[in-house]
Amino acid sequence: MAPEERGEHLAADMATERLRPLIERGAVISTIVTSSTGYARRLGWEAPTGVLAWAVATDDLKHSFATEDFEAEHGLTDEAEALQRDLARQWNGPVHRPTWWPRWKHDKSNLTTYRFARPGHLTTGLLSLTAKRHERHGMSLVVHDFWAAGQPTAAAMLAFLGRHNTRARTITFRRGALPPYPTLLHHRTTAEAWHPWMLRILNTSEAIRLRGWPTGLTTAVPIEIENETGDWARWMLQFSDGAAEIIPTHVEGQVTFTRRQLAVWYAGGYRSTTSARMAGVHATSEKALTTLIRSTGQFEPWLPDHF
């Protein structure tokens, strides 16, 4: 941007104009990845979760995990893609990828892909990585995809990576590639923070209607939400056995969300009422806040792809 144009809110105007056709086509949320996270927050986006890259010594993996009776086969198949889609549904995040995405990602990053399964059984693990040879000796391995249907499969995949110890000192899991479960909790790892993915709610009513909600939850919670002009609107959030809707009300809200807090809650970023309160969420009713946290806490937010 030209120096003389700074301070004229051109970036905000550009974001508004880019969002306009998306909203007209029915988009209800917007996800971005940007290095200007502070500016994006001022425009209404927020990060539901941190994004980390992890590095672990290959020898640690070799000594800690066993393959058991899993076999690794090379190549991406329709069955493996179906596994990835099924596992993705167990996390909160934009996971409906177009049909061309896996092949495009594979070719773009020059990935080598392996499938993991017990003999005679369906694929339960998908691992994609890149290998780059060092100038003098050895290589660097970077994992781009790590999808495992369960702990035994994850252990077999880590054991497979550990067998590269004679050529690679460390295994690096690309930012966001490793799911947020404690697979490497008891190992010496190095974490590096990256710019997080950020979420913004474009249409509150439709976003609530389309999200998907826990079955067996039937209740109503009055809330207040900040709008784009900085004013506050009162809403009644009603849950009914797997569905929800939000309608205007005159009832005073028991929980108050800013636009950014609404995005974090929507994505399941608040894992407890304590984390919500420490993030600035105001509540006059602990029961109401607990209900809201439970309503989006069934799945954790995880977005391993970048675009």
HELIX and SHEET records of a PDB file:
HELIX    1   1 PRO A    3  GLU A    5  5                                   3    
HELIX    2   2 LEU A   10  GLU A   24  1                                  15    
HELIX    3   3 THR A   37  ARG A   42  1                                   6    
HELIX    4   4 THR A   58  SER A   64  1                                   7    
HELIX    5   5 ASP A   78  ALA A   88  1                                  11    
HELIX    6   6 TRP A  101  LYS A  108  1                                   8    
HELIX    7   7 GLN A  151  GLY A  162  1                                  12    
HELIX    8   8 THR A  204  ARG A  211  1                                   8    
HELIX    9   9 ARG A  259  TYR A  266  1                                   8    
HELIX   10  10 THR A  273  MET A  278  1                                   6    
HELIX   11  11 GLU A  286  THR A  296  1                                  11    
SHEET    1   A 2 ILE A  29  VAL A  33  0                                        
SHEET    2   A 2 TRP A 197  ILE A 201 -1                                        
SHEET    1   B 7 GLU A  71  HIS A  74  0                                        
SHEET    2   B 7 THR A 112  ALA A 117 -1                                        
SHEET    3   B 7 GLY A 125  ARG A 133 -1                                        
SHEET    4   B 7 MET A 139  ALA A 148 -1                                        
SHEET    5   B 7 THR A 170  PHE A 173  1                                        
SHEET    6   B 7 VAL A  51  ALA A  57 -1                                        
SHEET    7   B 7 THR A 189  TRP A 194 -1                                        
SHEET    1   C 5 ALA A 243  PRO A 248  0                                        
SHEET    2   C 5 TRP A 232  SER A 240 -1                                        
SHEET    3   C 5 THR A 218  GLU A 226 -1                                        
SHEET    4   C 5 VAL A 255  PHE A 257  1                                        
SHEET    5   C 5 HIS A 282  ALA A 283 -1                                        
END                                                                             
